[in-house]
């Protein structure tokens, strides 16, 4: 009976997402002026006008699942409300393209504070004595949790540039969380994972490989926030799990945002300013596109191949995070290894013989 209810709820969420995306893609000509984003965006990697409001399908799919599944869990409901708010922040940017990154970052603290206060769940330990002493002070713990949730939300938005990249990365992360939920017999974690996985699968049918619709800032914020809070839940509901386990599980977008911010600052630029120098962009222009050049593939297919390939890079570390979930020193070491591997790959791509500007120009 329980399995049947879970399956029906899962299908309801996925089908809702599919139906919403069908409406969005089939009415594209009506709303593409507002929903396809600025044509001159420096970070843009696709051709033509494509709706970037696919996050609506994920949000509504989650909403249906929250209502259908009984009894409604207060933590799940609160997380959905907070996720809706952070989606609205990104969605407003998707439509207006005028909200500064600093304002968005500030606003994304609000749902983090809300969920921490409303659910009573926030980070109370980090495995280091002096930090744990600070986190024993409630308002500092809530503030740190809000900061972490906002940071991961923006990190997922930063890697959202290729078909399937955020969706596949999120599904691998949910797989890691789901395995921990089953291992500790935590039905709340299992429910939370399925709540997000179902509508993402529905969205993926339209996003990969043909790129008919994109997540947009709203969708990326929503996914990042929800995944980050599942990590907080795991660390707080099972104190034996090191907080570095969910950190390592979400490490790829976190490393991307840290590395990109430092890179921009060292160049005298705003740390939040968009550019076309992210790892996934270099990976596409300097590795995948040259390798596939003789096949004369369309841009959308190259984007999809690159997005899927990049999402797999982090998968070994997800497996290791689950295996060493309680060993903090190993988890820290693995995070550092991934960071230096990221840096090595990034420098390798930067120093390759292919000129990035020439390749970008060939796509125009």
Wavefront OBJ file of the C-alpha trace (Angstrom):
o trace
v 0.000 0.000 0.000
v 2.806 2.390 0.948
v 4.764 1.614 -2.227
v 1.657 2.136 -4.359
v 0.986 5.533 -2.793
v 4.594 6.598 -3.361
v 4.439 5.494 -7.002
v 1.153 7.283 -7.688
v 2.469 10.463 -6.054
v 5.683 10.244 -8.070
v 3.768 9.831 -11.329
v 1.473 12.734 -10.422
v 4.478 15.027 -9.972
v 6.187 13.918 -13.165
v 3.031 14.135 -15.283
v 2.199 17.588 -13.914
v 5.677 18.761 -14.886
v 5.260 17.278 -18.373
v 1.865 18.931 -18.896
v 3.124 22.337 -17.772
v 6.164 22.065 -20.049
v 3.924 21.074 -22.951
v 1.924 24.264 -22.460
v 5.079 26.395 -22.168
v 6.735 24.975 -25.281
v 3.579 25.008 -27.420
v 2.793 28.644 -26.553
v 6.397 29.810 -26.964
v 5.638 32.355 -29.675
v 3.223 34.147 -27.368
v 5.597 34.677 -24.456
v 9.150 34.260 -25.821
v 9.692 38.044 -25.817
v 9.567 37.938 -21.999
v 10.732 34.409 -21.264
v 13.670 33.719 -23.575
v 16.152 36.085 -21.929
v 18.417 38.736 -23.459
v 19.876 37.774 -26.845
v 23.190 39.490 -26.097
v 23.891 37.700 -22.768
v 27.604 36.887 -22.616
v 27.000 33.521 -20.943
v 24.458 32.379 -23.542
v 25.467 29.096 -25.222
v 22.466 28.249 -27.379
v 21.014 29.537 -30.634
v 17.579 31.082 -31.016
v 14.886 32.069 -28.523
v 14.153 29.314 -26.005
v 11.840 29.730 -22.970
v 13.791 29.694 -19.727
v 10.855 29.255 -17.382
v 10.929 25.456 -17.121
v 11.215 25.807 -13.359
v 7.450 26.434 -13.318
v 6.901 22.790 -14.270
v 9.153 21.606 -11.454
v 7.504 23.887 -8.890
v 3.948 22.883 -9.843
v 4.924 19.209 -10.038
v 6.265 19.433 -6.498
v 3.142 21.279 -5.380
v 0.871 18.528 -6.673
v 2.963 15.899 -4.902
v 2.836 17.814 -1.625
v -0.974 17.983 -1.819
v -1.555 14.425 -3.076
v 0.691 12.629 -0.572
v -1.013 12.023 2.786
v -0.540 12.921 5.518
v 1.042 16.241 4.591
v 4.346 16.502 6.462
v 4.942 19.918 8.052
v 8.658 19.928 7.152
v 7.934 18.998 3.537
v 5.240 21.679 3.322
v 7.507 24.352 4.860
v 10.332 23.428 2.496
v 7.983 23.715 -0.467
v 6.819 27.180 0.664
v 10.425 28.344 1.101
v 11.363 26.844 -2.274
v 8.429 28.672 -3.884
v 9.728 31.971 -2.523
v 13.253 31.421 -3.814
v 11.805 30.351 -7.160
v 9.874 33.628 -7.312
v 13.109 35.590 -6.847
v 14.755 33.844 -9.780
v 11.588 33.936 -11.882
v 11.388 37.707 -11.461
v 14.912 37.930 -12.897
v 14.001 35.558 -15.737
v 11.253 37.946 -16.818
v 12.886 41.300 -16.087
v 16.648 40.686 -16.443
v 17.120 43.713 -14.196
v 17.628 42.382 -10.651
v 21.231 42.747 -9.519
v 23.071 39.663 -8.272
v 23.693 41.363 -4.912
v 19.966 41.931 -4.416
v 19.139 38.377 -5.417
v 21.744 37.032 -3.018
v 20.311 39.127 -0.204
v 16.724 38.113 -0.965
v 17.624 34.413 -1.069
v 18.560 34.595 2.614
v 14.873 35.078 3.468
v 13.591 31.556 2.570
v 16.597 30.056 4.377
v 15.744 31.956 7.550
v 12.075 31.038 7.137
v 12.659 27.303 6.819
v 15.169 27.247 9.668
v 12.850 29.106 12.050
v 9.641 27.400 10.931
v 10.979 23.831 10.961
v 13.410 24.259 13.827
v 16.051 22.494 11.702
v 19.342 24.273 11.101
v 23.020 23.433 11.240
v 24.150 22.957 14.834
v 27.459 21.180 14.255
v 30.296 21.226 11.771
v 32.711 18.836 13.404
v 35.117 21.606 14.447
v 35.042 22.746 18.069
v 35.197 26.513 17.632
v 32.639 26.527 14.822
v 30.348 24.230 16.812
v 30.620 26.671 19.736
v 29.390 29.474 17.511
v 26.614 27.299 16.102
v 25.393 26.620 19.624
v 24.122 30.220 19.528
v 20.761 29.929 17.823
v 20.687 33.109 15.733
v 24.222 32.406 14.448
v 23.223 28.851 13.543
v 20.138 30.089 11.684
v 22.175 32.767 9.896
v 24.857 30.260 8.875
v 22.202 27.856 7.584
v 20.524 30.624 5.568
v 23.924 31.564 4.141
v 24.633 27.950 3.143
v 21.221 27.517 1.512
v 21.517 30.794 -0.400
v 25.067 29.968 -1.484
v 24.175 26.543 -2.871
v 21.139 28.018 -4.636
v 23.348 30.499 -6.474
v 25.932 27.789 -7.158
v 23.365 25.709 -9.056
v 22.316 28.770 -11.008
v 25.962 29.302 -11.986
v 26.310 25.851 -13.564
v 23.000 26.186 -15.423
v 24.248 26.760 -18.946
v 24.012 23.504 -20.884
v 21.147 21.133 -21.628
v 20.807 18.589 -18.848
v 23.741 19.787 -16.748
v 21.777 20.912 -13.682
v 19.096 18.220 -14.122
v 21.506 15.280 -14.385
v 23.756 16.650 -11.643
v 20.694 17.022 -9.407
v 19.525 13.476 -10.129
v 22.943 12.039 -9.226
v 22.884 14.077 -5.998
v 19.360 12.877 -5.218
v 20.537 9.319 -5.826
v 23.235 9.786 -3.186
v 20.770 11.331 -0.736
v 18.245 8.590 -1.462
v 20.772 5.854 -0.698
v 21.499 7.509 2.661
v 17.778 7.839 3.342
v 17.273 4.110 2.750
v 20.411 3.216 4.720
v 19.171 5.089 7.801
v 15.540 4.089 7.180
v 14.564 7.767 6.996
v 11.287 8.030 5.081
v 11.315 11.836 5.248
v 14.582 11.972 3.303
v 13.245 9.435 0.810
v 10.045 11.456 0.354
v 11.984 14.709 -0.101
v 14.227 13.145 -2.742
v 11.320 11.753 -4.739
v 9.466 15.063 -4.397
v 12.177 16.778 -6.417
v 13.225 13.894 -8.687
v 9.789 13.354 -10.261
v 9.267 16.840 -11.757
v 12.949 17.060 -12.770
v 12.479 13.898 -14.851
v 9.431 15.499 -16.474
v 11.399 18.656 -17.240
v 14.354 16.653 -18.578
v 12.217 15.291 -21.417
v 11.979 18.828 -22.806
v 15.437 20.047 -21.883
v 17.626 17.132 -23.004
v 18.747 16.517 -25.644
v 16.746 18.918 -27.851
v 16.741 21.961 -25.552
v 13.086 22.956 -25.989
v 12.966 24.658 -22.574
v 15.463 25.779 -19.930
v 15.259 25.951 -16.143
v 15.938 29.662 -15.804
v 17.187 31.301 -12.629
v 13.977 30.358 -10.830
v 14.315 26.654 -11.542
v 18.028 26.566 -10.714
v 17.489 28.439 -7.432
v 14.649 26.111 -6.473
v 16.664 22.937 -7.151
v 19.782 24.216 -5.398
v 17.836 25.345 -2.330
v 15.901 22.100 -2.030
v 19.016 19.936 -2.405
v 20.907 22.032 0.122
v 18.135 21.688 2.703
v 17.995 17.913 2.235
v 21.703 17.978 3.119
v 20.943 19.976 6.270
v 18.189 17.495 7.185
v 20.553 14.552 6.790
v 23.273 16.132 8.935
v 20.845 17.164 11.695
v 18.597 14.095 11.772
v 21.564 11.711 11.783
v 24.374 13.253 13.782
v 26.645 10.350 12.914
v 26.785 11.732 9.345
v 29.512 14.328 8.934
v 28.262 17.680 7.569
v 31.022 17.297 4.994
v 29.133 14.368 3.441
v 26.334 16.551 1.976
v 28.977 19.206 1.255
v 30.922 16.695 -0.850
v 27.725 15.442 -2.465
v 26.962 18.998 -3.657
v 30.638 19.840 -4.223
v 30.682 20.405 -7.997
v 28.471 23.537 -8.079
v 30.027 24.729 -4.793
v 33.548 24.474 -6.209
v 32.366 26.169 -9.402
v 31.009 29.203 -7.560
v 34.055 29.477 -5.260
v 36.540 29.180 -8.104
v 34.632 31.535 -10.390
v 34.221 34.179 -7.692
v 37.929 34.166 -6.825
v 38.869 34.157 -10.525
v 36.760 37.255 -11.175
v 38.025 39.087 -8.091
v 41.659 38.450 -9.080
v 40.848 39.996 -12.459
v 39.372 43.064 -10.780
v 35.795 42.204 -11.700
v 32.584 41.836 -9.725
v 32.486 38.309 -8.258
v 28.881 37.897 -9.396
v 29.280 39.268 -12.921
v 28.352 36.728 -15.651
v 31.008 35.573 -18.105
v 31.778 32.763 -20.538
v 34.715 31.271 -18.647
v 33.017 28.568 -16.568
v 34.303 25.028 -16.647
v 31.317 23.741 -18.629
v 31.846 26.445 -21.247
v 35.560 25.727 -21.634
v 34.807 22.004 -21.677
v 32.416 22.505 -24.568
v 34.443 24.957 -26.648
v 37.899 23.526 -26.096
v 37.289 19.812 -25.806
v 33.883 18.488 -26.893
v 33.328 20.719 -29.931
v 36.788 20.092 -31.441
v 36.406 16.346 -30.845
v 33.009 16.277 -32.558
v 33.823 18.804 -35.269
v 33.971 16.239 -38.075
v 30.444 15.009 -37.253
v 28.940 18.449 -38.026
v 26.487 18.259 -35.130
v 24.020 20.988 -34.244
v 24.817 23.298 -31.322
v 21.938 21.884 -29.277
v 23.336 18.331 -29.535
v 26.858 19.457 -28.632
v 25.401 21.307 -25.637
v 23.539 18.170 -24.554
v 26.569 15.894 -24.901
v 28.702 18.347 -22.928
v 26.066 18.815 -20.216
v 25.724 15.092 -19.616
v 29.498 14.529 -19.705
v 30.208 17.294 -17.172
v 27.520 15.951 -14.825
v 29.340 12.601 -14.702
v 32.620 14.143 -13.548
v 31.363 14.593 -10.006
v 29.698 11.172 -9.750
v 32.721 9.299 -8.258
v 32.829 11.790 -5.390
v 29.114 11.278 -4.706
v 29.732 7.552 -4.324
v 32.720 8.191 -2.051
v 30.697 10.667 0.031
v 28.092 7.956 0.695
v 30.730 5.331 1.497
v 32.672 7.589 3.901
v 29.654 9.482 5.231
v 30.843 9.340 8.851
v 34.581 9.922 8.350
v 35.087 13.663 8.396
v 38.830 13.669 7.689
v 38.404 11.473 4.610
v 35.530 13.650 3.373
v 37.603 16.832 3.752
v 40.463 15.168 1.901
v 38.134 14.101 -0.902
v 36.748 17.635 -1.206
v 40.277 19.017 -1.541
v 41.151 16.363 -4.123
v 38.092 17.281 -6.174
v 38.952 20.966 -5.917
v 42.492 20.426 -7.214
v 41.244 18.097 -9.964
v 38.786 20.824 -10.963
v 41.607 23.365 -11.006
v 43.859 21.058 -13.024
v 41.151 20.434 -15.618
v 40.299 24.136 -15.763
v 43.933 25.176 -16.287
v 44.390 22.439 -18.879
v 41.431 23.743 -20.868
v 42.536 27.364 -20.521
v 46.024 26.550 -21.744
v 44.871 24.416 -24.654
v 45.870 25.468 -28.175
v 42.347 26.422 -29.239
v 41.438 30.071 -28.861
v 38.152 30.476 -26.975
v 37.225 33.732 -28.688
v 37.647 32.219 -32.141
v 35.372 29.306 -31.264
v 32.713 31.528 -29.723
v 32.830 33.730 -32.819
v 32.264 30.708 -35.067
v 28.972 30.052 -33.289
v 27.591 33.505 -33.991
l 1 2 3 4 5 6 7 8 9 10 11 12 13 14 15 16 17 18 19 20 21 22 23 24 25 26 27 28 29 30 31 32 33 34 35 36 37 38 39 40 41 42 43 44 45 46 47 48 49 50 51 52 53 54 55 56 57 58 59 60 61 62 63 64 65 66 67 68 69 70 71 72 73 74 75 76 77 78 79 80 81 82 83 84 85 86 87 88 89 90 91 92 93 94 95 96 97 98 99 100 101 102 103 104 105 106 107 108 109 110 111 112 113 114 115 116 117 118 119 120 121 122 123 124 125 126 127 128 129 130 131 132 133 134 135 136 137 138 139 140 141 142 143 144 145 146 147 148 149 150 151 152 153 154 155 156 157 158 159 160 161 162 163 164 165 166 167 168 169 170 171 172 173 174 175 176 177 178 179 180 181 182 183 184 185 186 187 188 189 190 191 192 193 194 195 196 197 198 199 200 201 202 203 204 205 206 207 208 209 210 211 212 213 214 215 216 217 218 219 220 221 222 223 224 225 226 227 228 229 230 231 232 233 234 235 236 237 238 239 240 241 242 243 244 245 246 247 248 249 250 251 252 253 254 255 256 257 258 259 260 261 262 263 264 265 266 267 268 269 270 271 272 273 274 275 276 277 278 279 280 281 282 283 284 285 286 287 288 289 290 291 292 293 294 295 296 297 298 299 300 301 302 303 304 305 306 307 308 309 310 311 312 313 314 315 316 317 318 319 320 321 322 323 324 325 326 327 328 329 330 331 332 333 334 335 336 337 338 339 340 341 342 343 344 345 346 347 348 349 350 351 352 353 354 355 356 357 358 359 360 361 362 363 364
